[in-house]
Amino acid sequence: MGILEIVLVLSAVLCALVAGFLFAFACVVMPGIRELNDRDFLSAFQVMDRVIQRNQPCFMMVWVGSVAAVASATLLSFWHLVGIDHLLLMSAGAIYLIGVQLPTATVNIPLNNRVQKLDVNSLSESDVSEERIRFESQWNKWNRIRTICAALTLILLITLILKL
């Protein structure tokens, strides 16, 4: 097994973990806290996001590692792959970076940061409701997009691994 194959397997494992994380938020976490009142919803999200924002080591290793592994595999593909194999990996890299990481950095993290800055207990009921409305649908929409893109990336990586 060469360096490309090792990096591809590492990419697939890390992307699978990221996809699973995003999927769990899409299918369990957000639907679960959706049932809470506005104040409790925002407070619950703050608590969960705070774990991530404090650079939880396992999470950071997987999240940042997935970017590094996919970027490395994509770069290695220029020297090791041709034709459809190269196209598969370039597509996987583009989908992951543009469909998962870019929305994370430009939409989800800024929304998370906005929620983190809220003093939920001091806001009026109408302000809490407004903040939730501003946050929830937009965050969920982009998380679904990230989940689909992460899963598609994983499918492309597995397809390539099986072809090699």
Order of alpha helices (4+ residues) and beta strands (2+ residues): alpha-alpha-alpha-alpha-alpha-alpha-alpha
